[in-house]
Amino acid sequence: MNRRILAAAALLALTAFSCGEPGERESYLTAAEVCGSTLDKWATKSLEHMGATEKFKEESAGSSRPYSVITIAEDLRSDDSPQSCYVTRAESKSGHPLVQVDFLPSSFRLDRKTATHKKGRMFYPVGLYAHTADVTGATIYFKCSTLNRKTKTPYIEARLFSAANEISSKTTPDDLMIILNSMSRAVANHLGCAAEAQLPSEVPPGEKNGQ
């Protein structure tokens, strides 16, 4: 009888271990783990604020490569389409991104006077030029030379998109810029252009007039 009790107890303990926290933990990522762990402490808070959650998933979009600053650098030097960092809330079933981030080589041909009059934009002293478009988009251009098989470009364009039906109603434009700036800093550090990129460790609040 005692042996049966002990066996049952052992089976119960094994079941609890296999179905408890370890299994649950493997089903989601923290904000610090998404996008190749390129989000600093401020950016992780902004992602959690945007999603109103601490649990996330990252979609590979068919790529077998884990997303990292190494894959970003490879994409910047190739002619192939860049791999996106595509993050969703763990519980989301919509298929839309909480954030989608891309890095592209750029020659930066932007008319600043026109850009500063776009409705809903906030401007930031980040990189060469940076703005958000309401709470669903952010862009940073920063100086960092890249060379692919065809041409050399002096800048990198970082872009972030957020689906309106995924973000919290408390999301601010600053949240988007903080996340994109953190990822851009990680890329610039990896590529050795952090000094010329002029990406701050902390993002100041945005301004509507771009000044």
Salt bridges, closest charged atoms under 4 A:
GLU33 OE2 - ARG25 NH2 2.82
GLU74 OE1 - ARG65 NH1 3.05
ASP75 OD1 - ARG65 NH2 2.97
ASP79 OD2 - ARG149 NH2 3.24
GLU91 OE2 - ARG89 NH1 2.94
GLU157 OE2 - ARG159 NH1 3.99
GLU166 OE1 - ARG89 NH2 3.35
ASP175 OD2 - HIS49 ND1 2.74
